[in-house]
Amino acid sequence: MSIVPLLGTASFDPEAVAILSAAFDDAWGRIKQSGSSLARPAYERGAREVLAKCIIEMAQRGERDARLLADAAVKYLAKNYKE
C-alpha cells in the first residue's frame, strides 16, 4: 500500500508527494524492523493507514521534512496503539 491513495482530496505538488511517500516508507520500515506486532498481517493495513493519515495531516499543516514526518508518525502510532 502506498500513501498516494490515502491523499484523497488533499492537494500536494509532486515534490510534496515524493516527500510524503519517503516519510511513509521510512516510518513503515521502522515499524517492521522493530518487530512490532502492528506489522503482523492482521494489523498491518490499519497501522499503515494510521501512519499515512498522521503524515498527511502534518503535511497539510505545512511540514515538509521527511525525517520529522516519519519520526512523528512512528511516535504517534507507538503512543496510541499499544501492541
C-alpha positions, -999 to 999 in steps of 0.1 A, spaced: 0 0 0 13 34 -10 4 67 7 -9 81 -25 -44 66 -24 -49 80 10 -42 115 -1 -79 117 -11 -89 153 -16 -57 167 -3 -37 186 -29 0 183 -29 25 191 -56 47 162 -70 76 172 -48 55 171 -17 41 137 -27 76 124 -30 85 137 5 53 122 20 60 88 3 96 88 16 84 96 51 57 69 49 82 43 37 107 52 63 81 51 91 67 18 80 102 3 76 110 13 112 78 -4 125 86 -36 106 122 -36 117 112 -31 153 94 -64 154 62 -47 164 31 -68 164 15 -39 144 35 -51 114 18 -85 115 -7 -92 87 -37 -89 110 -28 -53 119 -7 -41 90 -34 -24 70 -47 -4 99 -13 5 112 -2 17 77 -33 37 74 -27 54 108 9 62 98 -3 77 64 -30 98 79 -7 112 106 19 121 79 -8 137 56 -22 157 85 12 171 94 19 179 57 -14 197 54 -2 220 82 29 227 62 55 202 74 79 191 46 107 174 65 105 137 57 125 127 87 103 147 111 72 134 95 83 98 98 95 103 134 62 119 145 41 92 128 61 64 145 58 81 178 21 86 173 15 50 164 35 37 194 18 60 218 -18 55 207 -18 19 195 -3 -4 221 8 -38 210 
